[in-house]
Amino acid sequence: MTDSELDAVYTQLCKTMTELGEAHAPLYLARLALLAIDRIGDAGAAMRLIADARDHA
């Protein structure tokens, strides 16, 4: 993914969260995370991403 594509994806994520509203954002992010984990298809990689996200929160 190029920097431009990453920026476009991040922008869409932010817009979608804004549209859904603060009350629905946590459920949306949880669903997005589950879909991404399923798409990754590698439990070890998913566990490392979960730890990385925790460590940088």
C-alpha positions in Angstrom: 0.0 0.0 0.0 1.4 3.4 -1.0 1.5 6.3 1.4 -1.3 8.0 -0.6 -3.5 4.8 -0.4 -2.8 4.6 3.3 -3.8 8.2 3.8 -7.0 7.6 1.8 -7.9 4.6 3.8 -7.3 6.4 7.1 -9.3 9.4 5.9 -12.2 7.0 5.0 -12.0 5.4 8.4 -12.2 8.7 10.2 -15.1 9.9 8.0 -17.0 6.7 8.7 -16.4 6.9 12.5 -17.7 10.5 12.4 -20.8 9.5 10.4 -21.5 6.7 12.9 -21.0 8.9 15.9 -19.1 8.5 19.1 -21.5 6.0 20.7 -21.1 3.6 17.8 -17.4 4.0 17.1 -16.2 1.3 19.6 -18.5 -1.4 18.1 -17.5 -0.3 14.6 -13.8 -0.6 15.4 -14.3 -4.0 17.0 -16.1 -5.3 14.0 -13.5 -3.8 11.7 -10.8 -5.5 13.8 -12.5 -8.9 13.6 -12.9 -8.6 9.8 -9.2 -7.6 9.5 -8.1 -10.5 11.7 -10.1 -12.9 9.6 -8.6 -11.5 6.4 -5.0 -11.7 7.8 -5.6 -15.4 8.4 -2.5 -15.8 10.6 -3.1 -16.0 14.4 0.5 -15.2 15.2 0.5 -12.1 13.1 -2.9 -11.0 14.5 -1.6 -11.5 18.1 1.5 -9.3 17.3 -0.7 -6.6 15.9 -2.9 -6.7 19.0 0.1 -6.3 21.2 1.6 -3.5 19.0 -1.7 -1.6 19.1 -1.8 -2.0 22.9 1.8 -0.9 23.4 1.3 2.2 21.3 -2.1 3.3 22.7 
